[in-house]
Amino acid sequence: MKKIDYTKYPLPRIRHHANPVLYFPLKQHKGSNFIYPPVFDSLNWSDIFTDGKPPALIDIGCGLGRFLIETSLHQPEKNILGFEVRQSAVEWIEGVITGEGLPNVKALWYSAVNGLPFIETGSIEKVFYFFPDPWVKKKHYKRRAFSAEMLAEIYRVLHPQGKLYLMTDVPEVDQYQQEVLKESGNFSCQYTDSKEWDLEIRTNHEEFCTRKNIPFIRMVCTKK
Ligand SMILES: C[S@@+](CC[C@H](N)C(=O)[O-])C[C@H]1O[C@@H](n2cnc3c(N)ncnc32)[C@H](O)[C@@H]1O
């Protein structure tokens, strides 16, 4: 597998969070005096991936994209699409993708709370949702991207037997996600220890937790 020398791509200063308006669907906002990532109903895959095919894998909240980029190298036969609300992170990932000439990976500047209407029903093998911003203060719960609506979209885009992979280092977030999943009744979920976890690539935040000895929870949910 090709090895990327990431030191060629100096990281800009990237804020922890985006403007709070970006964590809410565009249709909820009145007026237009703010900058919001494009919202679209369809995408032309030939503009996005070299082979012109749709993605098989999606990474919601891909952050600085280590998992996204490395997975594209690990599985060159599949297209992987990431969504990220912080524009500077997307621009940095784009720089790596262009610099390395990677044909099967793209990070979109997009707020996932607007749904996934441009992804065909039943077309995705795996959805990754790793270390979402926890938004632990009650008044910030509504900023969480994981919701009944988001889960319904994930259910729709997944193949029959497709899988949703979750990781978090915040027990309250795990509990919240469990409630949403249980309510939907559409997934069968299992906590997964490191021996059973079948992904070889690590995310930026997963590496961080491992380095700092911060425990985290992994779960795999299969579409019923
Ligand atoms: C803690 S980081 C984890 C990044 C990466 N998944 C990892 O494991 O290293 C969570 C990411 O989700 C992004 N995010 C939060 N809400 C989002 C939304 N509505 N749409 C897209 N990305 C979002 C944040 O900007 C942030 O980069």
Ligand as a Chemical Component Dictionary entry (heavy atoms), coordinates in Angstrom:
data_LIG
# 
_chem_comp.id                   LIG 
_chem_comp.type                 NON-POLYMER 
_chem_comp.pdbx_formal_charge   0 
_chem_comp.three_letter_code    LIG 
# 
loop_
_chem_comp_atom.comp_id 
_chem_comp_atom.atom_id 
_chem_comp_atom.alt_atom_id 
_chem_comp_atom.type_symbol 
_chem_comp_atom.charge 
_chem_comp_atom.model_Cartn_x 
_chem_comp_atom.model_Cartn_y 
_chem_comp_atom.model_Cartn_z 
_chem_comp_atom.pdbx_ordinal 
LIG C1  C1  C 0  -14.188 14.745 16.860 1  
LIG S1  S1  S 1  -14.136 14.932 15.148 2  
LIG C2  C2  C 0  -13.773 13.248 14.612 3  
LIG C3  C3  C 0  -13.221 13.222 13.215 4  
LIG C4  C4  C 0  -12.940 11.831 12.652 5  
LIG N1  N1  N 0  -14.162 11.089 12.429 6  
LIG C5  C5  C 0  -12.016 11.047 13.539 7  
LIG O1  O1  O 0  -12.444 10.015 14.080 8  
LIG O2  O2  O -1 -10.866 11.474 13.700 9  
LIG C6  C6  C 0  -15.857 15.091 14.644 10 
LIG C7  C7  C 0  -15.996 15.722 13.269 11 
LIG O3  O3  O 0  -17.347 15.745 12.834 12 
LIG C8  C8  C 0  -17.553 16.963 12.126 13 
LIG N2  N2  N 0  -18.998 17.265 12.097 14 
LIG C9  C9  C 0  -19.782 17.620 13.147 15 
LIG N3  N3  N 0  -21.045 17.822 12.754 16 
LIG C10 C10 C 0  -21.067 17.606 11.401 17 
LIG C11 C11 C 0  -22.077 17.692 10.407 18 
LIG N4  N4  N 0  -23.331 18.065 10.703 19 
LIG N5  N5  N 0  -21.759 17.380 9.130  20 
LIG C12 C12 C 0  -20.479 17.029 8.805  21 
LIG N6  N6  N 0  -19.481 16.952 9.698  22 
LIG C13 C13 C 0  -19.764 17.231 10.982 23 
LIG C14 C14 C 0  -16.748 17.956 12.935 24 
LIG O4  O4  O 0  -16.462 19.147 12.229 25 
LIG C15 C15 C 0  -15.506 17.145 13.260 26 
LIG O5  O5  O 0  -14.501 17.270 12.287 27 
# 
loop_
_chem_comp_bond.comp_id 
_chem_comp_bond.atom_id_1 
_chem_comp_bond.atom_id_2 
_chem_comp_bond.value_order 
_chem_comp_bond.pdbx_ordinal 
LIG C1  S1  SING 1  
LIG S1  C2  SING 2  
LIG S1  C6  SING 3  
LIG C2  C3  SING 4  
LIG C3  C4  SING 5  
LIG C4  N1  SING 6  
LIG C4  C5  SING 7  
LIG C5  O1  DOUB 8  
LIG C5  O2  SING 9  
LIG C6  C7  SING 10 
LIG C7  O3  SING 11 
LIG C7  C15 SING 12 
LIG O3  C8  SING 13 
LIG C8  N2  SING 14 
LIG C8  C14 SING 15 
LIG N2  C9  SING 16 
LIG N2  C13 SING 17 
LIG C9  N3  DOUB 18 
LIG N3  C10 SING 19 
LIG C10 C11 SING 20 
LIG C10 C13 DOUB 21 
LIG C11 N4  SING 22 
LIG C11 N5  DOUB 23 
LIG N5  C12 SING 24 
LIG C12 N6  DOUB 25 
LIG N6  C13 SING 26 
LIG C14 O4  SING 27 
LIG C14 C15 SING 28 
LIG C15 O5  SING 29 
# 
